[in-house]
Amino acid sequence: MKKHNLDESIALYQALLERMPDDFAARFYLGCALMEKGNMDGALTEFLLIAKSEPTHFETQCNIAACYLKKGSLSQAKTHYLSALELMPDDTQVLFNLGVIDAQLGNIDVAIRYYQKAIHIQPDFFEAHNNVAAAFLVKQHAGLALHHFQEAARLQPDNSSLQYTIQALSQNQQLLAAPTDYIKSLFDSYADHYDQHLVNALDYQVPIHFQRVLTDLHLKNKAQDVLDIGCGTGLCGGLVKPFAKTLTGVDLSKKMLEMAREKNFYDELVCEDFYSFLTNKNTVYDLIMAGDVLVYIGDLGSLFQHVQHTLRANGLFIFNTEISETDDYKMNQSGRFAHQKKYIERLAKQNQLAIVYHEKAMTRMQNNEPVYGYLYVLQRSEAL
């Protein structure tokens, strides 16, 4: 619905409710129109009024949950999806949404049960197979993960990311990165409440750290061509924008990029795997940043090579990692990879990248506990 028609509809429903405040349909459609316009607080007011008099209206409970989800209030969203589930226990989308919420809350076992129930009802539910497979990987149940990745591949036989993951698991190999399509599914489902959840619920600190570190390196008054890989909704891009002459963002998730585009930080946004972007794009940059990107990649060798070839002489690469004390890299229970400092140092040396800044810092909260990681700035040698 176009904005002009949307405003007219809202005005019409409001006028109707002034005359007939108990008109259920008018209030419901007003809430839907306010949701579509992005006014979640206004929509919630209408839907919660309906829920008081009609607590068993399934669509109202779903819409209340969706509003809370878009506001980043995961626990309240879960409460209303559970109310919806009581009304329609076999609704696969509600089950899937509950799985996504519990996975984001760190309740992996609960998320798995919701995904499994959705699959039992709808055996060809691709996203549920894909997400439960990734959840089983987090739990280190490789056999169960393999089964569901194979089911996902049955539904999308041309999916190269799934084929790679299946081959690695079948041969009992260590995964080199989180499956690409899992990342796309995760962040597409996360996009409309990503900022609120990270900033409000997880106290996400990486963008602020990037801004602080780059300020300390006196980059603010230098014209920079900046590339933001895995840019998401633009949380890092917004804070690093003052350092940029041009700012380009690359991300796999189309829905994340839609959110980033609304902020008008970027000169260019590209929906593409960043490996492909770095391989096929002949542009070079003064600064490449990767905020919470390397945590989805185990083996960083290829990335460092691509970065070295994409940076100008003396260009900088800023990124964060989670901390592994023993292995070069390993997948944590969160499903994210941690990297050892010696591994980063070795890759930097192999690719003529000097570590010019390094520190340990709190990056976010998880289960009410601070999560610490490393911040790095690497600089490309002047001559290779």
N, C-alpha and C positions, 0 to 999 in steps of 0.2 A: 504494500500500500504506500502510495506517495505521501510525503510529509504533509502536503496541503490537505489531501483527503483524510489523512490520519487526524489532523487537528480538527477538521470539520466533524469527524466521527466522535471524537472525544467531547467536543462541545455539545453535540446532539445528545449523547448518552447522559451527560451531566444535566442538561436541561430536562430530559425525561425523568431523571431521578429526583430532581427538585419537585416535580409534580407527583411522582409515584416512587417514593423512596424504597418501597418493598419490591420493586420490579427486579426479579432475580436475573433475567436475561440481560437487561440493560447494565446492571452492575457488573456482571461477568464479562460482557463484551467491552465495557469501559476498562476493566482491569487488563484485558488482553491488549487493547489499543495502547494503554499506558506502558505495558511491557514492550510492545513493538517499538514504541518511541524511545525506550531506554529509561523511562521513569520508574525504576524498580520500587522506590519507596511509595509512590502514588499507587502503583499496581498492588503492592502488598496491603495497603489500607483497604482497598476494595475487596480483595480476595479474603482477607481476614474477617471482614464484616460478613461475607457470604458464609464463611466456615462456622461462624457462631450460630447461624440459623440453619445451615445445611452442612453439618460436619461430615456427612457421608457422600458428599459430591466429589467423585474421583478426580475430575479435571481440575477442580479448585485446589485440592491438596497437591497435585502435581505442579500447578502453576505457582503456588506458594513456595514449594521446594525449589523450583527453578529460579524464582526471584532471589531467595536467600543464597542460592548457589552463585548467581551472578554478582551478589554483593560480597562473596567470599566467606559467607557464614556457613561453613560446611556442616557443623553440628545441627544447626536449625534446619538446614536443607534435608539432612538425613532424617530428622524427626518427622517431617511432613512426607517424605518419600515412604517412610515406614507406615504412616497413616494411610497413604495411597495403596500400599501393598496389602494392608489388611482388607481393603475394599476389593482389590483385584490381585489375588496372590500369584496369578500366572502372567502378569504383565511383564514381558521380557525387557522392555526399555527401562521400567522402574528398577527391576533387578540389576540391570547393567549399570544404571546410574548410581545405585547404592554400592556396587562393586567399585566403581571409579572413586567415589567419595571415601570409602574405607581404605582404598589403596593410598589415596592422598593423605589420609590421616595416619597412615602407618599400620593399619589393621589388616595385614596381608592375609591372614587366615580367614577372616570374615569376608574380605573381598573375594577370595577364591570360592567360598560357598555361594555367594551371590552369582558369580559368573557361571559356576557349575549348574546352578538351578536354571539360569536363563538358557544354557545350552541343552539341558534336559528337555525343556519345553520347546526350544527352537534349535534343533541340531545344526542348522546351517548359519548360525549367527557368527559371522566372521570376526567381528570386533571382540566378541566375548571369548572366542577361541584364542585370538591373538593376545588379549590382555591376561587371560588366565595362564597362558603359557609363560608369559613374562613374569607373572606372579610366582609361578612354580620355580622359575629360574632364581628369583630372589630367595626362595626357601631352599634352594640347592637340590631340588627334586628334578634332576635332569631327564629322567625317563618320562615323567608326567608332562614336563615342558615339551619334550620332543613329540609326544602324542598329539598335543593340542596345536603345536606348530604344523604338524603334518595335516591335521584337519583344516587348519587355516589355508595351507597350501592347496588342499583339495578344492577349496572354494575359490582360490586365486592362483591357478597353476602357473601363471607367468610372472609371479612375484619373485624377483631375483633375491631380494633381501631374505625372504623366508627360506628359499632354497639354500642360501649360504648358511643360515642358522641351523637348518636341519642337517646339513652335511657336517657342520662342526660338532653338533651334539651326537650324531650317529657315529662319528669317529672318535668320540670322547675327547675332543680337542677343547682347549680353552677358548671361549668367545673373545674375539678381539675388540668387539664393540657391542653396545646394545642394538638389537635389531632395528633397522631403519623404520620399518612399518609400525613397530611398537611405539617408537618415538613420535611418529606422525599421529597415531591414534591417541596416545597419551596427551599430547599438547593440543590437538584439535578439541578433545573433550574438556580440556583445561582452560581454553583460551579466554572465555568470557568472564572467568573469575580468577584468572591467573594473578593479576596485579594485586587484587585485594587479599588473596590467600597468602602470597609471598610477603607482602609488606606488613599486613596486619596480623596474620596468624603465625608466620614463620620468622618475622623480623629479619627479612632478607637484607644482607649488608653488602653484597658484592658490588653493586653499582656505586654505592657511596665510597667504598674502598678504591675502586678504579678512579673515581673523580679525585680523591685525595692524593693518590699516588701520582697521577699525571700532573696534578698541580705542583707537587713536590719536585717533579722533574722539569718544571718551568716550561711546559708545552703550551700554555694558554695563549701566548702571544705569537705562536708560530702557525702559519697556514698549513693545515694537515688534510690530506686525503685519507679518510678513515673508513675501514671496512669492519663491520660488526657481524661476525659469523655466529649463527644460532641466535639471531637478534631477538626472537620471540616477539613480545608486545612492545619492545623498545624501552625497557626499564634502564638498561645501560646507555642506550643511544641518547636518551633525554639528558642524562647528566654529562655525557661526553660531547654533546653537541657544541658547547662553547669552544672546544679544541679543534673543531672541524671546519675546513673550507668546503669539503664535500663529505657526505656521510651516506654510505651504502650499507643496506642490511640484507642478509641472506638467511633464510630459514626454510625448513621442510614443511612447516605447518601453514597451510593457506589461511586458516582461521586466526592464527597468531598474527600473521602479516596484516590481516584486515584490521585488527586492533591497533597494530603499529601505525598503519596508514592514517588512521583517524587522528593521531597525535602530531602529524606533520613535522616530525623530526628529520626524516630521511629524504635525501635527494633521489634515491633509487631503492626499491625493494624488490627482491628476487626470490621467488619460491622455487628452491632447488637444493639438492644436497650440496653442502659446501665443498666437498671434495670435487664434484663435477664443476662447480663454479670456479674454484681455484685452478682447475686443470684447463678449462676452456676459455677463461677470461684472460685477455692479454694485458689488462690494466695492472699497474703496480700502486702500492699504497705506502704512506708514511707510518700508518698505525693500523695494526690489526688487533681487534679485541675479541675475546671469547669468554663471556660471562656465563659460568655454569654450563659449559659445553664439554670440556674434557672429561667431566664426570660421567658422560655417556659413551666414552671411548676408552678401551683398554690399551691397545697397542697404538702409541702416538707417533711411530716412526714416519708413516706416510704424511701425516698432518704437518710435522715439522719440516719435512722436505718441501711440501707445497708452500708453507708459510715463507720459508727462506727464498723461494723463487718469486714470491708475490710481493715481498717487501723491497722498497727502495734502499739504497745504501744508507746505513745508519737508521733505518726504519725500526720501529718498535713493535713487539708482540706482547700484549698484556693478557693474562689469563689466571684462572684459579684452579686448584686441584684439591681433592680430599687427600688425606694423609695415609699412606701405607708405610709401616715401619720396616717391613721385611721384604715383600715381593716388589718387583718392578711395578706391577699393577695387579689389582685383584678386585673382584666384584663384592661389594658389601651387601649386608642384609637388606639395605634400602634399594638394591638394584642399581646403584651407582658405583662407578669405579673409583678406586683410590690409587694414587701413584706415589712411588718412593722418590725422595729428593735426589738421590744418586742417579736414578733413571732419567729424570729431567736434565740433570747436569750432563749426563753422557750424551743424550740426544742433542742438547744444545751444542756441545763441542763438535759432534759429528756433522752438524749443519752450519757451522761457523756463526753461531748465535751466542753472544755473550750475555750472561745473566747480570743485569745492571741493577736489579732490585729484587729483593726476596724478603718475605716476612710471613710469620704465622699469625692468623687473625680469625676471629669468630665470623663465620659467614652466614649462619642462619640458626634458628632453633628447630629442634626435632624432638617430639615427645617431651616438651618443656625442658630440654637439655640443650646447651649450646653446642653447635657443631663447628669445629675448628678446621681450617684448611690453610693451604699455602697460597700466597699471591706472588706472581712472578712478572717481571718485565724483562724480556730478552731483546737484544739489539743486534741487527744484522751487521756483519762486518762491512767496512767501506769498500773493500775490494775482495772478490772471491776468485 
